[in-house]
Amino acid sequence: MDLQTLTKQIENLDAAPPFDKWHPPFCGDIDMVIKADGSWWYMGSPIGRERLVKLFASVLLKEGDEYFLKTPAEKVRIQVEDAPFVITQWQTHNTEEGPAIEVISNLGHAAVLSESHPLEVDHSNPDQPRPYVTLHRGLKALVHRNVFYQWVDIARQVNK
């Protein structure tokens, strides 16, 4: 499979593809990598067109520890160095339940921190805890260091 074929298969899909209704054959690996900084690469070169990256992200899913691009006709495995997205912005909103934090990824995916979109910290390296937010379809976004430090600046200690 090549990039042009994959692009043509997904150009006219809805915003929320019905993955559960698609049962395409696994067609192997494609030389695509999502780097730890959230950039997408194909055959060793960055994909510079944001529209194209968003198109691929719309058909990205995770099964176990592997990532795939899934269309009605094909399913290909790609590599992800860390998390497929990066939280680059955030803002607070006042709601009936109280203040809420909305996070926004490098591709514009927005989510309000909640049980559906939890903030979790990976402590596998105690010297460098890594915060993640679960976005749509269970895909994770690494909280960018700048956002993390902004949160640290406004954090209050709460005694339980």
Secondary structure, 3 states (H helix, E strand, C coil): CCHHHHHHHHCCCCCCCCHHHCCCCEEEEEEEEECCCCCEEECCEECCCHHHHHHHHCCEEEECCEEEEECCCCEEEEEECCCCEEEEEEEEEEECCEEEEEEEECCCCEEECCCCCCEEEECCCCCCCEEEEECHHHCEEEECHHHHHHHHHHCCCCCC
